[in-house]
Amino acid sequence: MSTLLLRLAGPLQSWGYRSRFSDRDTGLEPTKSGVVGLLCCALGRPRSESPADLASLGLHVRVDRQGTLLKDFHTAGAGMFRGSREYFAPTSSGAKGKNPVVTERHYLQDASFLIALEGDASLLTRLVKNLQDPKWLLALGRRSCPPSEPILVGKTDLDAKTALCELPLRLHRRHLTTRWDEREGRYVADLAPQKLRLLLECPPGDTAGEMRRDVPVAWSDQLSREYTVRFVREEMIVKIPEVAQ
């Protein structure tokens, strides 16, 4: 069993879980459907093609930086477009709407996640190649959320949990608290141990597992999407951070 490691970090991320119409929520960590969508973009795979092979990969998450929640009051349509003509957002039928579309959109600010995908080695090798040179632009849950770091970390023969536990926790100085060092006569980064959450995909029989309905079955178009469930259990680990260069 091989493991592919990804870094999902950026100014904004949004991983919709129960989004409906005017209220577009975000989970506290990447959803499986969101990560599968990102991989489909890397492969250049259209919605009409089944995501079953990607959805079969085990998805495990280490929360390196939880970030903070942001709610955006968002409108689309109405008013003048470039001062030349009236602009209205289209309805689901394709016709022009008569009123602006008002939504509340939720984001995670300044979050960072380490993702471990576990499964078929040949599929993971193909993903490595496409993540290095993606067919379409990659985003963190929504097109308006670009990554701030390279997404591909690497491929390893370690199992997912071991890889998540062993990979160093590297944080920039702005994410670390500081303390006064009497010997050096200056403030230095406080590299105290930090508790990190692990979200590990587990079999349905695991009594500690929490059910999540975010496994894509089919999404042939914008309106018809099917999902099934998986089970996730949470664990805590302690890591001593390193200062990223």
Secondary structure, 3 states (H helix, E strand, C coil): CEEEEEEEEEEEECCCCCCECCEECCCCCCCHHHHHHHHHHHHCCCCCCCCHHHHCCEEEEEEEECCEEEEEEEEECCCEECCCEECCCECCCCCECCCCEEEEEEEEEEEEEEEEEEECHHHHHHHHHHHHCCCCCCCCCCCCCCCCCCCEEEEECCCHHHHHHHCCCEECHHHCCEEEECCCCEEEECCCCEEEEEEEEECCCCCCCEEEEEEEEECCCCCCCEEEEEEEEEEEEEECCEECC
